[in-house]
């Protein structure tokens, strides 16, 4: 038992503070999510040609009601975001987007889209789907601001259709899957400028567009097949391996060219950020900050290039981009320059092992 006589803590005061913290945290989350949405919109629309058939019309607006957001927020989300229950409210409008150009702003009630009432459940997905169906055809939004109704016309832009999600997770990580890109709050905190965040989102979009996930799956399959052949050979001699070689070689296959894929995504992602209008000069500093947080990445990184390689490559890529701009050349990455493994990475790892 404690030796001190602790002060009484009235339950109502504790509950009030708990609610205040929930509201503050939610406001912070949606402020950060707006930052991610804004950068992601620019990256997706500026690089739409590289996404090939995975594109969709978008307007740069997210609307919601308490019912359309996670249930765990519903007791306080209306107060936190100043949104009502009866009509969807814009909680994020990207600066420079079609929605912003049409005069829409956060806090506007979005009542109807092309004459259809917008549902209070699944609001954001419903609007995304309806806008995507229309392509770049203008859409009419019935809007209410400060009690005054009006109708605005918004002309969507085409952009990469892969969603970019923001998760509260202190792990410094971002990832791309077949279905979405995820940016963790830990990685967002590491970025000091939107240009650095653009590099992170561009990197993940590059993974998706360059087919790295399919290539890694294929490498895993080849590795597992080679391991299975060894398992069968040993089993023919009367010894069961329990599939150990298949599992081990499959794991090694999944790591094959992993660091090179990461280098390629850094390289192409830098171009994606530059195409979106971000100044990539100085964005390499993010890898120095990463080195402070994860010192092991200075000398050894199993699946990624070491931080020094990533720092220098972004510097070199930025110089390459600036040279192309001076010469009036298109900002098109030279992908074949990354066909071989990184000699700089190999040299640095050799030094580290001495």
Secondary structure, DSSP 8 states (H G I E B T S, - for coil): --SS------HHHHHHHHHHHHHHHHHHHHHHHHHHHHHHHHHHHHTGGGGTT-EEEE-SEEEE-GGGS-GGGTTTHHHHHT--SSSEEEEEE-TTSHHHHTT--TT-EEEEETTEE--SSSHHHHHHHHHHHHTTS-EEEEEEETTEEEEEEE--EEEE--EEEEE---S--EEE-SSEEEEEHHHHHH--SHHHHHHHHHHHHHHHHTTHHHHHHHHHHHHHHHHHHHHHHHHHTT---TTHHHHHHHHHHHHTTHHHHHHHHHHHHHHHHHHTT---TTTTHHHHHHHHH-THHHH--SSS--HHHHHHHHHHHHHHHHHHHHTT------GGGGSS--HHHHHHHHHHH-
